[in-house]
């Protein structure tokens, strides 16, 4: 789990950004798709919230 968290937090290796207006939800870019993930640092847990095409992922 530590290795995964380190990879996710190392912005030089992958395209990951904090979602605007959120404090613990990140956007991970994978080609034309986006993955929204919630990071629980204290529990060392990552929850995949949503996966989809870039244009649709931010719609609620």
C-alpha positions in Angstrom: 0.0 0.0 0.0 2.9 2.4 0.8 4.3 1.9 -2.7 0.9 2.7 -4.3 0.4 5.8 -2.2 4.0 7.0 -3.0 3.3 6.5 -6.7 0.1 8.4 -6.5 1.7 11.3 -4.6 4.7 11.5 -6.9 3.4 14.0 -9.4 6.5 13.7 -11.6 5.7 10.2 -12.6 2.0 10.3 -13.3 -0.6 13.0 -14.1 -2.6 13.4 -10.9 -4.2 16.5 -9.5 -6.4 17.5 -6.7 -10.0 18.1 -7.9 -10.9 21.8 -7.5 -13.1 22.3 -4.6 -12.3 19.0 -3.0 -9.8 18.3 -0.2 -9.2 14.5 -0.7 -10.4 13.6 -4.2 -7.8 13.4 -6.9 -8.1 13.1 -10.7 -5.8 10.6 -12.4 -5.4 11.0 -16.2 -5.1 7.7 -18.1 -5.2 8.5 -21.9 -8.6 9.8 -22.8 -10.1 8.6 -19.5 -10.1 10.0 -16.0 -10.2 8.2 -12.7 -11.4 10.0 -9.6 -10.0 8.6 -6.5 -10.4 9.4 -2.8 -7.3 9.0 -0.6 -7.6 8.0 3.0 -4.0 8.6 4.2 -4.6 7.6 7.8 -6.1 4.3 6.7 -3.7 3.9 3.8 -6.7 3.3 1.5 -7.6 4.5 -1.9 -11.2 4.4 -3.1 -11.9 4.6 -6.8 -14.9 6.9 -7.0 -15.5 7.0 -10.8 -13.9 6.1 -14.1 -15.0 7.5 -17.4 -14.2 9.6 -20.5 -12.8 13.0 -19.8 -16.0 14.9 -20.8 -18.3 12.9 -18.6 -16.3 12.2 -15.4 -17.0 15.5 -13.7 -20.7 15.5 -14.2 -22.6 14.7 -11.0 
